[in-house]
Amino acid sequence: MTDKVLIAGCGDVGRRVGAKWVARSAAVTGMVRSDASVDRLRGTGIFALRADLDTTSKYLPVEESLVYYFVPPSVDSDKDARMHKFVSILEQAAKPPSRIVLISTTGVYGDAGGQWITENSEVKATTDRAKRRLDAEAVLQEWSAERKVPVVILRVGGIYGPGRLPVRFIKSGQALPPVHNSAYTNHIHANDLANVCLAASRSNFSAGIYNATDGKPIRMVNYFNKVADFLGLEQPPSLEFGSAMDKLSPAMQSYLTESRRISNRKLLLEMGSGLKYPTLDEGLPSCVTPEMVPKAVNDSAVKDSNKRTPETT
């Protein structure tokens, strides 16, 4: 039984994971950067430790702890300076962690032309953010091999959940390319990801790399349209591919052009169970409160949303 947990980068997913460990009577520390983040941890049972990997080499309570590393990568190069700093802190500890779980991204696979991807597929990171994630993976794996500490790397798709739907983008009226011109994209519900992180802590959960998605890829434009339809909003307008892409941010352009379908078979086999929300259609009702959904939406979906409200946020 794990009794000490450190969550480095204790944001939305970290709080969900932390709550599950608090419920199991573990001593949970959440590392955060801001006063606002400290405030969000008040009353959760998670001890807030304020530390910033950009500016400090501060001691972190990693000794014989289960460590979750959810810190977003640094942004000044294609290397993740924060992970390099974190590993240097690990080196200073009297004893190493018992296990580390790292959240990475399926973006490290780059564009696969819509082909299916497994953990054995070639990595072809093209964006700086994906290169930083790949660097973080490599740095931690090298340290793990030297120190014999098991590391689980979760390559995560797009996270959705309560407070994590693209409502602002949909309401902006920004045009998107036609559905057939948009990439396949992959998602996972925030609560399912928290459960995956919990499973990854088990000593019988093999160290290594896992794709953490629901295994049901859809076209990116279809994703926006499904969310819009569920919330009773106008679907984003459609423009010819070139015209629509010219008006989008570089990040959104990469999401719409890097097409891959991610298999989660290895993850499900290791977990020994399925996900609570194996499809977007099953997950969307849990993302909203009744007042968010217009009367046009089926009342049963709202009732289902009430029954499946996450126990943590």
C-alpha positions, 0 to 999 in steps of 0.5 A, a space after each residue: 500500500 502506497 503511503 506517500 505520494 508526491 504530485 509534481 504539477 498538481 493541476 486539474 488531473 493532479 487534484 483528481 489523482 490526489 483525491 483518490 489517494 487521500 481517500 486511501 489515507 495516503 499522505 499526499 503532497 501537491 507541488 504547485 507554482 502559484 498562490 491561486 493553485 495553493 488555494 485550490 488545494 485547501 480543504 482537499 486533504 492534499 498538502 500544498 508545496 509551492 515550488 517552481 522548477 524554473 527558478 529553484 532547486 528546492 528539496 522535494 519529498 521524493 524519498 520512497 514516495 510514489 511520484 507523479 510528474 504532471 509538470 508542463 514542459 518549459 517553452 524556451 527550446 525543444 528541450 524540457 529544462 524543467 524535467 532536467 531540473 527535476 532529475 537533478 533534484 532526484 539525484 540529491 535525494 537520500 533515497 529514490 522514489 519507489 515509482 514515477 508516473 509521467 504524463 507525456 503526449 501522443 503528439 510525439 508520434 507526429 503525423 501518421 496519415 490517419 494510420 493506427 499507432 501503438 507503443 511500438 510505432 515510430 516517434 516523429 515529433 515535429 512541433 516544439 511542444 512534442 519534442 519537449 515531451 519526448 526529451 522529458 521521456 528520454 531524460 527520465 528513462 535514462 535516469 530510471 535505467 541508472 537508478 533502477 526505479 520503475 517509470 511508467 510513461 503515459 502518452 495521453 490524448 486530448 483530455 476532456 471533462 468538466 471545465 475542459 470542453 472547447 466552449 470558448 473556441 466554439 462560441 468564437 465562430 472560428 471556421 474549421 476545414 471540412 470534416 473530411 479534411 481534418 485529422 483523426 484525434 484521440 481523447 480521454 476523459 479526465 476521470 478515466 485518466 485519473 484512474 489510469 494514473 492510479 492503476 499505473 502506481 501498482 507494483 504489478 503494473 509493468 514499467 514502460 510506455 502506454 498510450 492513454 486514450 479511449 481508443 475511439 479516435 474521431 475527426 477533430 472537426 467531428 469532436 467540435 461538432 459533437 460538443 457543440 450539438 450536445 451543448 446546443 451551440 452552433 457548430 463551427 462554420 466550415 471553410 475550404 481547407 486552405 482558407 480555414 487553416 490560414 485563420 487558425 493558430 499554429 497549435 490548432 493547425 497542428 491538431 488539425 493536420 497531424 492525423 493518427 489513430 491511437 490504440 489503447 490495447 496495451 493499456 487496457 490489458 495491463 489495467 485488466 479493466 475497461 474505462 468508465 467513459 470509453 467513448 465521447 458520447 458516453 463521457 460528455 454527459 458527465 462534463 456538464 451541469 443541468 443549467 449548461 444544457 438547453 432544454 433541447 438536449 435530452 433530459 435523460 442525458 442531464 439525469 445521467 450527468 447528475 448520476 455520474 458527476 465526478 467526486 473530485 474536480 
